[in-house]
Amino acid sequence: MEPKTGNDESNRALSKAYDHVLRQKRMNESLIKWSMNYSDLLKANDGGMGFTLYLL
């Protein structure tokens, strides 16, 4: 019995879509992690150098 080509193509398309979703998820996680690290770095650089200016 010969395999159905339509079924193989459907499986391939589904697998490709799944891989795309996983790549985007990893990219989003990486971007969020980078953003949090950058935010912490900015806070650390600004720490101790700040002052409050009161205008009367």
N, C-alpha and C positions, 0 to 999 in steps of 0.2 A: 504494500500500500504506500503510495507516494505522499509525502508531507504536503500540506496545503501551504502554498506560498503566501497567501493573504494572512494566515495565522502567524507565520514567521515574521512578516513585515509588521504586523500589529505588536508582536512581542518586542521587536527591535525598537519600534517607536515608543512603546511604553518604557522600555529600559532606558532609552535616550532621554526621555522626559524626566524620569526618576533621577538619573545622573545630573541633569541640569538643576533640578531642585536641590539636590545635595550640595552641588558646587555653590549655588547661591546662598544656601544656609551657612556653609563654611565661610564664605566671603562676608556675609553679614556679621557673623560672630567675630571674625577677625577685625572688621571695621569698628565694631562696638568696643572690643578690647583695646584697640589702638586709641580710640577716642577717650576712653576712661584713663588710660595711661598718660595720654597727652594732657588731659585735664589735671591729673594729679601732679604732673611735672610743672604745669603753669602755676598751680597753687603753691608748690614747694618753692618755686622761684620768687613768687610774690611774698611769701611768708617772711616776716621780720623786717620787711622794708616798707610796710604800710604805715600810714599815719592818718589821723582824723583831723580834718580842718573844720573848725567852727567859725562861721561867719556871724558877726553880730550886726 
